[in-house]
Amino acid sequence: MKAEYIPPREDVILQNEVPDDVYITVSREVEIIDCEGEKEHVVGTLQSADMFGEVGALCCRPQSLCSEPRPFHMC
């Protein structure tokens, strides 16, 4: 296991691709996005300690949704 910083709005797992890694959210939030052509629709948000990519990585199955970190929000 290794720690990896992924900048906000950078795709972590692309829709219809098989991920090689399993990810655990340490800080920030990760948006789960359904991409239909040019339109993107956020269908969920993962919080700290949530895991994603495990089904694709362990079962070699393409992901039906994209995953990308949200930017930090400053109050």
HTML snippet that shows the backbone in 3Dmol.js (N, CA, C, O; Angstrom):
<script src="https://3Dmol.org/build/3Dmol-min.js"></script>
<div id="view" style="width:600px;height:400px;position:relative"></div>
<script>
const pdb = `
ATOM      1  N   MET A   1       0.843  -1.163   0.000  1.00  0.00           N
ATOM      2  CA  MET A   1       0.000   0.000   0.000  1.00  0.00           C
ATOM      3  C   MET A   1       0.894   1.234   0.000  1.00  0.00           C
ATOM      4  O   MET A   1       1.927   1.265   0.670  1.00  0.00           O
ATOM      5  N   LYS A   2       0.485   2.256  -0.763  1.00  0.00           N
ATOM      6  CA  LYS A   2       1.248   3.496  -0.792  1.00  0.00           C
ATOM      7  C   LYS A   2       0.287   4.682  -0.798  1.00  0.00           C
ATOM      8  O   LYS A   2      -0.813   4.610  -1.347  1.00  0.00           O
ATOM      9  N   ALA A   3       0.722   5.759  -0.184  1.00  0.00           N
ATOM     10  CA  ALA A   3      -0.065   6.991  -0.176  1.00  0.00           C
ATOM     11  C   ALA A   3       0.171   7.733  -1.479  1.00  0.00           C
ATOM     12  O   ALA A   3       1.282   7.739  -2.008  1.00  0.00           O
ATOM     13  N   GLU A   4      -0.865   8.350  -1.988  1.00  0.00           N
ATOM     14  CA  GLU A   4      -0.753   9.079  -3.241  1.00  0.00           C
ATOM     15  C   GLU A   4      -1.649  10.316  -3.174  1.00  0.00           C
ATOM     16  O   GLU A   4      -2.823  10.210  -2.817  1.00  0.00           O
ATOM     17  N   TYR A   5      -1.110  11.474  -3.512  1.00  0.00           N
ATOM     18  CA  TYR A   5      -1.899  12.703  -3.583  1.00  0.00           C
ATOM     19  C   TYR A   5      -2.448  12.832  -4.993  1.00  0.00           C
ATOM     20  O   TYR A   5      -1.704  12.739  -5.969  1.00  0.00           O
ATOM     21  N   ILE A   6      -3.740  13.045  -5.093  1.00  0.00           N
ATOM     22  CA  ILE A   6      -4.369  13.264  -6.388  1.00  0.00           C
ATOM     23  C   ILE A   6      -5.020  14.644  -6.351  1.00  0.00           C
ATOM     24  O   ILE A   6      -5.885  14.890  -5.511  1.00  0.00           O
ATOM     25  N   PRO A   7      -4.624  15.538  -7.239  1.00  0.00           N
ATOM     26  CA  PRO A   7      -5.163  16.906  -7.227  1.00  0.00           C
ATOM     27  C   PRO A   7      -6.675  16.933  -7.473  1.00  0.00           C
ATOM     28  O   PRO A   7      -7.225  16.018  -8.087  1.00  0.00           O
ATOM     29  N   PRO A   8      -7.338  17.981  -6.994  1.00  0.00           N
ATOM     30  CA  PRO A   8      -8.771  18.124  -7.237  1.00  0.00           C
ATOM     31  C   PRO A   8      -9.090  18.121  -8.727  1.00  0.00           C
ATOM     32  O   PRO A   8      -8.323  18.621  -9.550  1.00  0.00           O
ATOM     33  N   ARG A   9     -10.232  17.550  -9.045  1.00  0.00           N
ATOM     34  CA  ARG A   9     -10.764  17.475 -10.410  1.00  0.00           C
ATOM     35  C   ARG A   9      -9.957  16.597 -11.361  1.00  0.00           C
ATOM     36  O   ARG A   9     -10.227  16.597 -12.562  1.00  0.00           O
ATOM     37  N   GLU A  10      -8.997  15.866 -10.870  1.00  0.00           N
ATOM     38  CA  GLU A  10      -8.268  14.919 -11.720  1.00  0.00           C
ATOM     39  C   GLU A  10      -8.971  13.567 -11.608  1.00  0.00           C
ATOM     40  O   GLU A  10      -9.230  13.084 -10.506  1.00  0.00           O
ATOM     41  N   ASP A  11      -9.278  12.959 -12.760  1.00  0.00           N
ATOM     42  CA  ASP A  11      -9.958  11.664 -12.734  1.00  0.00           C
ATOM     43  C   ASP A  11      -9.088  10.612 -12.073  1.00  0.00           C
ATOM     44  O   ASP A  11      -7.908  10.478 -12.395  1.00  0.00           O
ATOM     45  N   VAL A  12      -9.672   9.869 -11.151  1.00  0.00           N
ATOM     46  CA  VAL A  12      -8.967   8.782 -10.473  1.00  0.00           C
ATOM     47  C   VAL A  12      -9.280   7.473 -11.182  1.00  0.00           C
ATOM     48  O   VAL A  12      -8.376   6.713 -11.528  1.00  0.00           O
ATOM     49  N   ILE A  13     -10.554   7.219 -11.394  1.00  0.00           N
ATOM     50  CA  ILE A  13     -11.009   6.045 -12.144  1.00  0.00           C
ATOM     51  C   ILE A  13     -11.912   6.558 -13.251  1.00  0.00           C
ATOM     52  O   ILE A  13     -12.838   7.325 -12.990  1.00  0.00           O
ATOM     53  N   LEU A  14     -11.655   6.145 -14.477  1.00  0.00           N
ATOM     54  CA  LEU A  14     -12.454   6.576 -15.615  1.00  0.00           C
ATOM     55  C   LEU A  14     -13.597   5.602 -15.859  1.00  0.00           C
ATOM     56  O   LEU A  14     -13.476   4.399 -15.630  1.00  0.00           O
ATOM     57  N   GLN A  15     -14.695   6.149 -16.325  1.00  0.00           N
ATOM     58  CA  GLN A  15     -15.861   5.337 -16.627  1.00  0.00           C
ATOM     59  C   GLN A  15     -15.516   4.314 -17.712  1.00  0.00           C
ATOM     60  O   GLN A  15     -14.834   4.635 -18.685  1.00  0.00           O
ATOM     61  N   ASN A  16     -15.990   3.093 -17.533  1.00  0.00           N
ATOM     62  CA  ASN A  16     -15.806   1.969 -18.466  1.00  0.00           C
ATOM     63  C   ASN A  16     -14.369   1.464 -18.555  1.00  0.00           C
ATOM     64  O   ASN A  16     -14.032   0.755 -19.503  1.00  0.00           O
ATOM     65  N   GLU A  17     -13.518   1.808 -17.597  1.00  0.00           N
ATOM     66  CA  GLU A  17     -12.166   1.262 -17.536  1.00  0.00           C
ATOM     67  C   GLU A  17     -12.025   0.388 -16.297  1.00  0.00           C
ATOM     68  O   GLU A  17     -12.715   0.598 -15.300  1.00  0.00           O
ATOM     69  N   VAL A  18     -11.132  -0.588 -16.363  1.00  0.00           N
ATOM     70  CA  VAL A  18     -10.879  -1.475 -15.234  1.00  0.00           C
ATOM     71  C   VAL A  18      -9.719  -0.890 -14.420  1.00  0.00           C
ATOM     72  O   VAL A  18      -8.601  -0.790 -14.927  1.00  0.00           O
ATOM     73  N   PRO A  19      -9.974  -0.502 -13.161  1.00  0.00           N
ATOM     74  CA  PRO A  19      -8.887   0.060 -12.347  1.00  0.00           C
ATOM     75  C   PRO A  19      -7.915  -1.031 -11.890  1.00  0.00           C
ATOM     76  O   PRO A  19      -8.290  -2.194 -11.740  1.00  0.00           O
ATOM     77  N   ASP A  20      -6.668  -0.632 -11.673  1.00  0.00           N
ATOM     78  CA  ASP A  20      -5.656  -1.551 -11.154  1.00  0.00           C
ATOM     79  C   ASP A  20      -5.524  -1.449  -9.644  1.00  0.00           C
ATOM     80  O   ASP A  20      -4.981  -2.345  -8.998  1.00  0.00           O
ATOM     81  N   ASP A  21      -6.024  -0.346  -9.082  1.00  0.00           N
ATOM     82  CA  ASP A  21      -5.814  -0.068  -7.665  1.00  0.00           C
ATOM     83  C   ASP A  21      -7.131   0.101  -6.925  1.00  0.00           C
ATOM     84  O   ASP A  21      -8.174   0.378  -7.516  1.00  0.00           O
ATOM     85  N   VAL A  22      -7.046  -0.075  -5.614  1.00  0.00           N
ATOM     86  CA  VAL A  22      -8.149   0.204  -4.703  1.00  0.00           C
ATOM     87  C   VAL A  22      -7.768   1.488  -3.969  1.00  0.00           C
ATOM     88  O   VAL A  22      -6.618   1.644  -3.559  1.00  0.00           O
ATOM     89  N   TYR A  23      -8.710   2.398  -3.799  1.00  0.00           N
ATOM     90  CA  TYR A  23      -8.432   3.691  -3.185  1.00  0.00           C
ATOM     91  C   TYR A  23      -9.210   3.855  -1.890  1.00  0.00           C
ATOM     92  O   TYR A  23     -10.350   3.405  -1.775  1.00  0.00           O
ATOM     93  N   ILE A  24      -8.585   4.502  -0.922  1.00  0.00           N
ATOM     94  CA  ILE A  24      -9.218   4.856   0.332  1.00  0.00           C
ATOM     95  C   ILE A  24      -9.082   6.370   0.478  1.00  0.00           C
ATOM     96  O   ILE A  24      -7.978   6.910   0.400  1.00  0.00           O
ATOM     97  N   THR A  25     -10.197   7.043   0.689  1.00  0.00           N
ATOM     98  CA  THR A  25     -10.195   8.494   0.832  1.00  0.00           C
ATOM     99  C   THR A  25      -9.667   8.861   2.212  1.00  0.00           C
ATOM    100  O   THR A  25     -10.210   8.423   3.226  1.00  0.00           O
ATOM    101  N   VAL A  26      -8.609   9.664   2.248  1.00  0.00           N
ATOM    102  CA  VAL A  26      -8.002  10.062   3.518  1.00  0.00           C
ATOM    103  C   VAL A  26      -8.493  11.444   3.926  1.00  0.00           C
ATOM    104  O   VAL A  26      -8.861  11.660   5.081  1.00  0.00           O
ATOM    105  N   SER A  27      -8.499  12.369   2.992  1.00  0.00           N
ATOM    106  CA  SER A  27      -8.987  13.716   3.268  1.00  0.00           C
ATOM    107  C   SER A  27      -9.767  14.185   2.042  1.00  0.00           C
ATOM    108  O   SER A  27      -9.681  13.574   0.977  1.00  0.00           O
ATOM    109  N   ARG A  28     -10.511  15.246   2.191  1.00  0.00           N
ATOM    110  CA  ARG A  28     -11.393  15.776   1.142  1.00  0.00           C
ATOM    111  C   ARG A  28     -12.526  14.797   0.874  1.00  0.00           C
ATOM    112  O   ARG A  28     -12.761  13.865   1.643  1.00  0.00           O
ATOM    113  N   GLU A  29     -13.211  15.026  -0.217  1.00  0.00           N
ATOM    114  CA  GLU A  29     -14.296  14.162  -0.654  1.00  0.00           C
ATOM    115  C   GLU A  29     -14.021  13.764  -2.098  1.00  0.00           C
ATOM    116  O   GLU A  29     -13.287  14.448  -2.810  1.00  0.00           O
ATOM    117  N   VAL A  30     -14.611  12.661  -2.522  1.00  0.00           N
ATOM    118  CA  VAL A  30     -14.471  12.188  -3.893  1.00  0.00           C
ATOM    119  C   VAL A  30     -15.866  12.120  -4.491  1.00  0.00           C
ATOM    120  O   VAL A  30     -16.770  11.516  -3.912  1.00  0.00           O
ATOM    121  N   GLU A  31     -16.039  12.743  -5.655  1.00  0.00           N
ATOM    122  CA  GLU A  31     -17.318  12.706  -6.342  1.00  0.00           C
ATOM    123  C   GLU A  31     -17.382  11.485  -7.250  1.00  0.00           C
ATOM    124  O   GLU A  31     -16.414  11.153  -7.935  1.00  0.00           O
ATOM    125  N   ILE A  32     -18.528  10.827  -7.246  1.00  0.00           N
ATOM    126  CA  ILE A  32     -18.800   9.729  -8.162  1.00  0.00           C
ATOM    127  C   ILE A  32     -19.674  10.329  -9.259  1.00  0.00           C
ATOM    128  O   ILE A  32     -20.765  10.833  -8.990  1.00  0.00           O
ATOM    129  N   ILE A  33     -19.188  10.270 -10.492  1.00  0.00           N
ATOM    130  CA  ILE A  33     -19.802  11.010 -11.600  1.00  0.00           C
ATOM    131  C   ILE A  33     -20.222  10.058 -12.710  1.00  0.00           C
ATOM    132  O   ILE A  33     -19.476   9.158 -13.095  1.00  0.00           O
ATOM    133  N   ASP A  34     -21.441  10.276 -13.221  1.00  0.00           N
ATOM    134  CA  ASP A  34     -21.935   9.557 -14.389  1.00  0.00           C
ATOM    135  C   ASP A  34     -21.742  10.478 -15.584  1.00  0.00           C
ATOM    136  O   ASP A  34     -22.313  11.568 -15.629  1.00  0.00           O
ATOM    137  N   CYS A  35     -20.941  10.046 -16.550  1.00  0.00           N
ATOM    138  CA  CYS A  35     -20.637  10.866 -17.728  1.00  0.00           C
ATOM    139  C   CYS A  35     -21.444  10.346 -18.915  1.00  0.00           C
ATOM    140  O   CYS A  35     -21.270   9.208 -19.352  1.00  0.00           O
ATOM    141  N   GLU A  36     -22.323  11.194 -19.424  1.00  0.00           N
ATOM    142  CA  GLU A  36     -23.099  10.846 -20.611  1.00  0.00           C
ATOM    143  C   GLU A  36     -22.749  11.837 -21.706  1.00  0.00           C
ATOM    144  O   GLU A  36     -23.288  12.943 -21.740  1.00  0.00           O
ATOM    145  N   GLY A  37     -21.862  11.455 -22.587  1.00  0.00           N
ATOM    146  CA  GLY A  37     -21.408  12.372 -23.635  1.00  0.00           C
ATOM    147  C   GLY A  37     -20.675  13.544 -23.017  1.00  0.00           C
ATOM    148  O   GLY A  37     -19.665  13.355 -22.339  1.00  0.00           O
ATOM    149  N   GLU A  38     -21.163  14.742 -23.239  1.00  0.00           N
ATOM    150  CA  GLU A  38     -20.547  15.954 -22.688  1.00  0.00           C
ATOM    151  C   GLU A  38     -21.108  16.306 -21.309  1.00  0.00           C
ATOM    152  O   GLU A  38     -20.563  17.177 -20.631  1.00  0.00           O
ATOM    153  N   LYS A  39     -22.177  15.650 -20.888  1.00  0.00           N
ATOM    154  CA  LYS A  39     -22.823  15.964 -19.611  1.00  0.00           C
ATOM    155  C   LYS A  39     -22.248  15.115 -18.493  1.00  0.00           C
ATOM    156  O   LYS A  39     -21.990  13.924 -18.666  1.00  0.00           O
ATOM    157  N   GLU A  40     -22.048  15.751 -17.337  1.00  0.00           N
ATOM    158  CA  GLU A  40     -21.604  15.038 -16.135  1.00  0.00           C
ATOM    159  C   GLU A  40     -22.644  15.240 -15.052  1.00  0.00           C
ATOM    160  O   GLU A  40     -23.128  16.352 -14.843  1.00  0.00           O
ATOM    161  N   HIS A  41     -22.987  14.154 -14.360  1.00  0.00           N
ATOM    162  CA  HIS A  41     -23.972  14.213 -13.300  1.00  0.00           C
ATOM    163  C   HIS A  41     -23.388  13.546 -12.057  1.00  0.00           C
ATOM    164  O   HIS A  41     -23.046  12.364 -12.092  1.00  0.00           O
ATOM    165  N   VAL A  42     -23.270  14.293 -10.960  1.00  0.00           N
ATOM    166  CA  VAL A  42     -22.745  13.741  -9.708  1.00  0.00           C
ATOM    167  C   VAL A  42     -23.820  12.860  -9.091  1.00  0.00           C
ATOM    168  O   VAL A  42     -24.911  13.334  -8.772  1.00  0.00           O
ATOM    169  N   VAL A  43     -23.515  11.575  -8.921  1.00  0.00           N
ATOM    170  CA  VAL A  43     -24.495  10.628  -8.368  1.00  0.00           C
ATOM    171  C   VAL A  43     -24.203  10.278  -6.913  1.00  0.00           C
ATOM    172  O   VAL A  43     -25.031   9.652  -6.250  1.00  0.00           O
ATOM    173  N   GLY A  44     -23.040  10.674  -6.412  1.00  0.00           N
ATOM    174  CA  GLY A  44     -22.707  10.399  -5.025  1.00  0.00           C
ATOM    175  C   GLY A  44     -21.412  11.055  -4.618  1.00  0.00           C
ATOM    176  O   GLY A  44     -20.641  11.520  -5.459  1.00  0.00           O
ATOM    177  N   THR A  45     -21.178  11.089  -3.317  1.00  0.00           N
ATOM    178  CA  THR A  45     -19.961  11.676  -2.766  1.00  0.00           C
ATOM    179  C   THR A  45     -19.410  10.754  -1.693  1.00  0.00           C
ATOM    180  O   THR A  45     -20.137  10.332  -0.794  1.00  0.00           O
ATOM    181  N   LEU A  46     -18.134  10.444  -1.788  1.00  0.00           N
ATOM    182  CA  LEU A  46     -17.470   9.620  -0.782  1.00  0.00           C
ATOM    183  C   LEU A  46     -16.768  10.517   0.225  1.00  0.00           C
ATOM    184  O   LEU A  46     -16.219  11.557  -0.139  1.00  0.00           O
ATOM    185  N   GLN A  47     -16.784  10.118   1.480  1.00  0.00           N
ATOM    186  CA  GLN A  47     -16.190  10.879   2.573  1.00  0.00           C
ATOM    187  C   GLN A  47     -14.859  10.241   2.988  1.00  0.00           C
ATOM    188  O   GLN A  47     -14.443   9.224   2.433  1.00  0.00           O
ATOM    189  N   SER A  48     -14.215  10.846   3.956  1.00  0.00           N
ATOM    190  CA  SER A  48     -12.979  10.302   4.518  1.00  0.00           C
ATOM    191  C   SER A  48     -13.221   8.877   5.019  1.00  0.00           C
ATOM    192  O   SER A  48     -14.239   8.603   5.654  1.00  0.00           O
ATOM    193  N   ALA A  49     -12.292   7.985   4.731  1.00  0.00           N
ATOM    194  CA  ALA A  49     -12.305   6.564   5.107  1.00  0.00           C
ATOM    195  C   ALA A  49     -13.171   5.700   4.196  1.00  0.00           C
ATOM    196  O   ALA A  49     -13.253   4.491   4.414  1.00  0.00           O
ATOM    197  N   ASP A  50     -13.818   6.274   3.183  1.00  0.00           N
ATOM    198  CA  ASP A  50     -14.560   5.474   2.213  1.00  0.00           C
ATOM    199  C   ASP A  50     -13.581   4.854   1.217  1.00  0.00           C
ATOM    200  O   ASP A  50     -12.519   5.414   0.946  1.00  0.00           O
ATOM    201  N   MET A  51     -13.947   3.702   0.681  1.00  0.00           N
ATOM    202  CA  MET A  51     -13.093   2.969  -0.253  1.00  0.00           C
ATOM    203  C   MET A  51     -13.813   2.900  -1.606  1.00  0.00           C
ATOM    204  O   MET A  51     -15.039   2.807  -1.659  1.00  0.00           O
ATOM    205  N   PHE A  52     -13.041   2.945  -2.694  1.00  0.00           N
ATOM    206  CA  PHE A  52     -13.626   2.798  -4.024  1.00  0.00           C
ATOM    207  C   PHE A  52     -12.632   2.149  -4.967  1.00  0.00           C
ATOM    208  O   PHE A  52     -11.424   2.180  -4.733  1.00  0.00           O
ATOM    209  N   GLY A  53     -13.153   1.559  -6.043  1.00  0.00           N
ATOM    210  CA  GLY A  53     -12.331   0.872  -7.035  1.00  0.00           C
ATOM    211  C   GLY A  53     -12.112  -0.593  -6.733  1.00  0.00           C
ATOM    212  O   GLY A  53     -11.501  -1.306  -7.529  1.00  0.00           O
ATOM    213  N   GLU A  54     -12.604  -1.057  -5.585  1.00  0.00           N
ATOM    214  CA  GLU A  54     -12.319  -2.434  -5.169  1.00  0.00           C
ATOM    215  C   GLU A  54     -12.983  -3.479  -6.058  1.00  0.00           C
ATOM    216  O   GLU A  54     -12.376  -4.513  -6.336  1.00  0.00           O
ATOM    217  N   VAL A  55     -14.196  -3.241  -6.505  1.00  0.00           N
ATOM    218  CA  VAL A  55     -14.883  -4.226  -7.344  1.00  0.00           C
ATOM    219  C   VAL A  55     -14.163  -4.368  -8.682  1.00  0.00           C
ATOM    220  O   VAL A  55     -13.930  -5.482  -9.151  1.00  0.00           O
ATOM    221  N   GLY A  56     -13.816  -3.253  -9.289  1.00  0.00           N
ATOM    222  CA  GLY A  56     -13.109  -3.306 -10.568  1.00  0.00           C
ATOM    223  C   GLY A  56     -11.744  -3.941 -10.460  1.00  0.00           C
ATOM    224  O   GLY A  56     -11.366  -4.753 -11.305  1.00  0.00           O
ATOM    225  N   ALA A  57     -10.984  -3.573  -9.412  1.00  0.00           N
ATOM    226  CA  ALA A  57      -9.621  -4.095  -9.252  1.00  0.00           C
ATOM    227  C   ALA A  57      -9.616  -5.584  -8.907  1.00  0.00           C
ATOM    228  O   ALA A  57      -8.790  -6.336  -9.426  1.00  0.00           O
ATOM    229  N   LEU A  58     -10.514  -6.007  -8.052  1.00  0.00           N
ATOM    230  CA  LEU A  58     -10.511  -7.405  -7.608  1.00  0.00           C
ATOM    231  C   LEU A  58     -11.221  -8.348  -8.578  1.00  0.00           C
ATOM    232  O   LEU A  58     -10.863  -9.521  -8.681  1.00  0.00           O
ATOM    233  N   CYS A  59     -12.230  -7.834  -9.290  1.00  0.00           N
ATOM    234  CA  CYS A  59     -13.019  -8.681 -10.187  1.00  0.00           C
ATOM    235  C   CYS A  59     -12.758  -8.403 -11.665  1.00  0.00           C
ATOM    236  O   CYS A  59     -13.396  -9.000 -12.533  1.00  0.00           O
ATOM    237  N   CYS A  60     -11.812  -7.489 -11.957  1.00  0.00           N
ATOM    238  CA  CYS A  60     -11.482  -7.115 -13.347  1.00  0.00           C
ATOM    239  C   CYS A  60     -12.721  -6.689 -14.120  1.00  0.00           C
ATOM    240  O   CYS A  60     -12.933  -7.116 -15.254  1.00  0.00           O
ATOM    241  N   ARG A  61     -13.544  -5.835 -13.491  1.00  0.00           N
ATOM    242  CA  ARG A  61     -14.768  -5.354 -14.120  1.00  0.00           C
ATOM    243  C   ARG A  61     -14.661  -3.859 -14.392  1.00  0.00           C
ATOM    244  O   ARG A  61     -14.200  -3.106 -13.534  1.00  0.00           O
ATOM    245  N   PRO A  62     -15.080  -3.422 -15.574  1.00  0.00           N
ATOM    246  CA  PRO A  62     -15.075  -1.988 -15.860  1.00  0.00           C
ATOM    247  C   PRO A  62     -16.002  -1.243 -14.898  1.00  0.00           C
ATOM    248  O   PRO A  62     -17.027  -1.775 -14.472  1.00  0.00           O
ATOM    249  N   GLN A  63     -15.630  -0.014 -14.564  1.00  0.00           N
ATOM    250  CA  GLN A  63     -16.439   0.813 -13.672  1.00  0.00           C
ATOM    251  C   GLN A  63     -17.510   1.523 -14.469  1.00  0.00           C
ATOM    252  O   GLN A  63     -17.252   2.011 -15.569  1.00  0.00           O
ATOM    253  N   SER A  64     -18.701   1.581 -13.922  1.00  0.00           N
ATOM    254  CA  SER A  64     -19.806   2.236 -14.631  1.00  0.00           C
ATOM    255  C   SER A  64     -19.822   3.745 -14.407  1.00  0.00           C
ATOM    256  O   SER A  64     -20.581   4.457 -15.063  1.00  0.00           O
ATOM    257  N   LEU A  65     -18.978   4.248 -13.470  1.00  0.00           N
ATOM    258  CA  LEU A  65     -18.949   5.671 -13.143  1.00  0.00           C
ATOM    259  C   LEU A  65     -17.514   6.163 -13.021  1.00  0.00           C
ATOM    260  O   LEU A  65     -16.595   5.362 -12.844  1.00  0.00           O
ATOM    261  N   CYS A  66     -17.312   7.495 -13.116  1.00  0.00           N
ATOM    262  CA  CYS A  66     -16.005   8.123 -12.893  1.00  0.00           C
ATOM    263  C   CYS A  66     -15.859   8.508 -11.429  1.00  0.00           C
ATOM    264  O   CYS A  66     -16.852   8.642 -10.714  1.00  0.00           O
ATOM    265  N   SER A  67     -14.619   8.684 -10.985  1.00  0.00           N
ATOM    266  CA  SER A  67     -14.340   9.147  -9.633  1.00  0.00           C
ATOM    267  C   SER A  67     -13.283  10.247  -9.699  1.00  0.00           C
ATOM    268  O   SER A  67     -12.256  10.089 -10.359  1.00  0.00           O
ATOM    269  N   GLU A  68     -13.540  11.368  -9.010  1.00  0.00           N
ATOM    270  CA  GLU A  68     -12.545  12.446  -8.969  1.00  0.00           C
ATOM    271  C   GLU A  68     -12.669  13.209  -7.662  1.00  0.00           C
ATOM    272  O   GLU A  68     -13.774  13.402  -7.155  1.00  0.00           O
ATOM    273  N   PRO A  69     -11.515  13.652  -7.102  1.00  0.00           N
ATOM    274  CA  PRO A  69     -11.541  14.410  -5.856  1.00  0.00           C
ATOM    275  C   PRO A  69     -12.186  15.770  -6.032  1.00  0.00           C
ATOM    276  O   PRO A  69     -12.032  16.413  -7.070  1.00  0.00           O
ATOM    277  N   ARG A  70     -12.901  16.200  -5.020  1.00  0.00           N
ATOM    278  CA  ARG A  70     -13.458  17.549  -4.998  1.00  0.00           C
ATOM    279  C   ARG A  70     -12.380  18.524  -4.567  1.00  0.00           C
ATOM    280  O   ARG A  70     -11.458  18.150  -3.841  1.00  0.00           O
ATOM    281  N   PRO A  71     -12.485  19.764  -5.004  1.00  0.00           N
ATOM    282  CA  PRO A  71     -11.538  20.769  -4.516  1.00  0.00           C
ATOM    283  C   PRO A  71     -11.838  21.107  -3.053  1.00  0.00           C
ATOM    284  O   PRO A  71     -12.955  20.911  -2.574  1.00  0.00           O
ATOM    285  N   PHE A  72     -10.816  21.620  -2.352  1.00  0.00           N
ATOM    286  CA  PHE A  72     -11.016  22.084  -0.980  1.00  0.00           C
ATOM    287  C   PHE A  72     -11.964  23.274  -1.000  1.00  0.00           C
ATOM    288  O   PHE A  72     -11.921  24.095  -1.916  1.00  0.00           O
ATOM    289  N   HIS A  73     -12.815  23.365   0.009  1.00  0.00           N
ATOM    290  CA  HIS A  73     -13.685  24.528   0.150  1.00  0.00           C
ATOM    291  C   HIS A  73     -13.248  25.292   1.390  1.00  0.00           C
ATOM    292  O   HIS A  73     -13.202  24.739   2.489  1.00  0.00           O
ATOM    293  N   MET A  74     -12.934  26.552   1.206  1.00  0.00           N
ATOM    294  CA  MET A  74     -12.512  27.377   2.336  1.00  0.00           C
ATOM    295  C   MET A  74     -13.671  28.262   2.766  1.00  0.00           C
ATOM    296  O   MET A  74     -14.353  28.857   1.932  1.00  0.00           O
ATOM    297  N   CYS A  75     -13.889  28.342   4.072  1.00  0.00           N
ATOM    298  CA  CYS A  75     -14.994  29.162   4.588  1.00  0.00           C
ATOM    299  C   CYS A  75     -14.470  30.514   5.012  1.00  0.00           C
ATOM    300  O   CYS A  75     -15.238  31.357   5.475  1.00  0.00           O
TER     301      CYS A  75
END
`;
const viewer = $3Dmol.createViewer("view");
viewer.addModel(pdb, "pdb");
viewer.setStyle({}, {cartoon: {color: "spectrum"}});
viewer.zoomTo();
viewer.render();
</script>
